Amino acid sequence: MVLGDIAVMPLRPYGTEEEMYRVVDECIELIKKSGLKYEIGANSTTVEGDLDKVFELAKKVHLVPFELGCERVITIFRIDQKKGGLSIDEKLKHHR
């Protein structure tokens, strides 16, 4: 079990902040439909699951803005892995 942190930034074209959030909302919707445990944060979404599934989901999420007409996208994807596995709840247990 790993944690993947995904932040998608559609760069262009979008005319307004509202249009940008429409793209981000579609990315979040794909994450919700993935079946993986997730937690939405202010700047990124954390996903918990099998390494291969988390990587595959990050790839799909990165491609969503292109499907919606964006010409350029920056995606920041970070993996946290620990021998024996890691969960969102375990990582945040001291902060909740």
Secondary structure by P-SEA (a helix, b strand, c coil): cbbbbbbbbbccccccaaaaaaaaaaaaaaaaacccbbbbcccbbbbbccaaaaaaaaaaaaaccccccccbbbbbbbbbbccccccccccccccc
